Amino acid sequence: MAEWLKKVRKGYGRKLASLHTWNGWIVVVLTFTGLILFQGLWRGILGEGRVLIRYVHIIVGIASLVPVVYYLLLAGKHWKQLRGKTAQRANVLIVLALLVGWLLSGLLLWQFRLVGPRVSGNALWIHDLLTWVGLPYIIYHSVTRLKWLKEPHRRTVKTGREGETMAGGAHPAAQPAAVMSRATFIKTAVGAGIAIAIGPSFLKWLGGQLSAGTNYEEAAATDANKLFPAPAPLPASSPPIGGGSKGEFRIYTVTPIPHFDNTTFSFTIDGLVERKQQWNWEQFVALKRQVQVSDFHCVTGWSVYGNTWEGIKLKDFLQLAGVKPGAKTVKFYSGDGVYTDALTLDQANMDDVLVAVMHDGKPIPSDLGGPVRLVVPKMYAYKSVKWLNRIELIDGDHIGYWEQRGYSNDAWV
């Protein structure tokens, strides 16, 4: 074992430098793909390509284990060379903690079905927190440690390519001292710039994580739908019997977010039904509604707990329309004109599947799928079709938008 480690550590300086480079590229790829996955806007632009990017993110994330393990083989010698260099040892520990934290939380997000929504939700929170803290740190570390900035004679690890004197043959000790060296000035300037640029966004994210539904309140305040009359909440909705939702919705869409007014809204039930049904907004908002409390789980790992939804049970709509004997599947259409999904008749008749118009006593805003959206609590949220405006009974199967792009047809939580 000792001989094998000796061979592995041969050319240690060059190997460590190469490892640093490869690790940097891994972080760049994970950052780029992670930001695309985080931003709902890219879903509409990339479509099916987003699934490929998700797989790239997962594969590269798993591959990040390789440089960590390889470094551990070199760590003994590196740690000895860092004796007495407290700041550099701290940097090594911070970077290792970030990489291991990203890897472990990413693995839990990847295996969300095995670990369940609460574990994957906490893993997503940790993954996001490490990103908000880690990326600025890595950017700062990378910019302030560029080769042109850090003189060769000050490097702890020697690659065998550095000279021992500065340009012109002068020895570094002969240079005059400055009140603030160029390196210190640049480090201070870069650190301040990163703090100013990223700090407010981080504080906003952190505030959203510590509060209940900050983004929902913002979405409600900027609701683009113009529908009158507004639905009047039932007593169980205001105040919400669920006590107010816990968590934060993330806005995902595969198209630009649609919005509606009284002239453009309609809701239809057709296909293999005995009595086709169609309502305008005034008629739809007058339908008798019920209230239920349920959790909401996204397949990407986040959850919002204790939502108080108000709407009409899907099974009541099906009973009203009358399902013909040949019907097999309930197909749902989004008002964005693109997104569709489906449930079997048995699934559609579950008691908690709701065609919702209110959340926690307020109309559902356009950004979060209003004025009408489907809520299927026992399944991941890609089944809970937003901007729902048509339900069709069909005699065959239907593969929904994300199911065509690799998601499971049975989206059970």
Secondary structure, DSSP 8 states (H G I E B T S, - for coil): -HHHHHHHTTTHHHHHHHHHHHHHHHHHHHHHHHHHHH-THHHHHHTTHHHHHHHHHHHHHHHTHHHHHHHHHHHHHHHHHTTT-HHHHHHHHHHHHHHHHHHHHHHHHHTHHHH-HHHHHHHHHHHHHHHHHHHHHHHHHHHHT-TTTS-GGG-SS--S---SS-GGG--GGGS---SS-HHHHHHHHHHHHHHHHHHHHHHHHHHHHHSSSHHHHHHHHT---B-SS-----TTTTTTTT-S-EE------SSS----BTTT--EEEEESBSS-EEE-HHHHHTS--EEEEEEEE-TTS-EEEEEEEEEEEHHHHHHHH-B-TT--EEEEEETTSS-EEEEEHHHHTSTT-EEEEEETTEE--GGGT-S-EEE-TTB-GGGS-SSEEEEEEESS----TTGGGT--SS-B-
